Amino acid sequence: MNETEIFKALADPTRRAVFERLVEGEKNATQVREGLDVSQPAISQHLTVLRKAGLVRERRIGRHVNYVVDPNGLTPLLDWFDRYRVYWPARIERLKTLLKELDQ
């Protein structure tokens, strides 16, 4: 999976909420839905998007399906951030200098 798919998956606030609930630990779809004003079919669709983006994996126990965050799914996103890590410090320093000059 690439960072674009991860960004798309996490762009939706409800999907981010689902993902954050799964960060707490393994849950089934009903447990994920608790407290959210979202239908069960919508939760299933959000879980499917997160699974296809590689952020969540499912574990079947008989007829039951539990979901858990796949930490390896964030690797493309972390790699993307790493590419720009060297870029930002210099930019931030330039911005600080500019702000100091404007303040004077």
N, C-alpha and C positions, 0 to 999 in steps of 0.2 A: 504494500500500500504506500501511497505517497502523501506528502504533507497537504496537498490540495484536498484530497478526500477526507483527511482528518479535520481540516479547517471547516469544510462543508458540513461534516457530521456534527461538529461542536458549535456551529454558528447558531443553531436553533436553541433558544433558552430552555425549552422543555427537555431536549436531548442532553444538554449540559446538566440539568438537574438529575436526570436519570443516571448519567455517568457518575456524578458526584455521589449519588446514593450507593452505587455499586463500588465506589472507592472504599466505602465503609465495610464492605464484605459481600459475600455471595448472597444473592436474593433471588426469589422467583418473581415472575412478572406481577403477581398480586402484591407482593411486599414492596416492589419498586413503585407501584401505583399509589400506595397508601399516602394520603395527604395531598395528592396532586389532583387538580381538577381536569383530569384527562381520562378518556374512555380506555377500557382494556384493549380494544383493537388498536387504538393510537399508541399505547405503550408498546404493544408488540411491534408496530411499525418502527417506532423509535429504536427499539432494541435491535431490530433487523439492520437499520442503517448503521448503528454503532458496531454491530458485529461485522458487517461488510467492510467497514472502514478499518477493521482490525483492532478496535479499541476494547471490544468485549468478546468474551467467548462463552459458550454455553456448555453446561454439563448435564447430561440426561441421567435421571435416576428413575428407571421404569418409565411411567407416563409423564413424570414431572421433569421440568426443565428449570435449572438454576442458571443464573448469569453472574459473571464476575469480570472485573476489569482485567484485561490482558496488558500488563505493564510493557511488554515488548511492542505493543501497538503504538506507543508514544515515541518510539525510536526515530521514525522519520521526521517527526516534528522537532525533536531535540536536535537532530542532525541539521535541520533547516536553521534553527536558532544559532547553532554553533558556527555556521557559515557567516553569520552577520555579527557575531560577538566581537570580532576585531574592529568592525566598522563603527559601532556605537560609541565606545569611549572617546574617540577623537571628535566625533560629532557633538557629544555632550559637552566636552571641554570648550569647543568653539561656541556653543550656545551659551555657556556660562560666561565666557568672555564678552560675547555680544550683549548679554543682559547687564553685565557690569558697566559696559560702555554706555548703554542706554540709560542706566540709572544715574549716571553722573551728570 
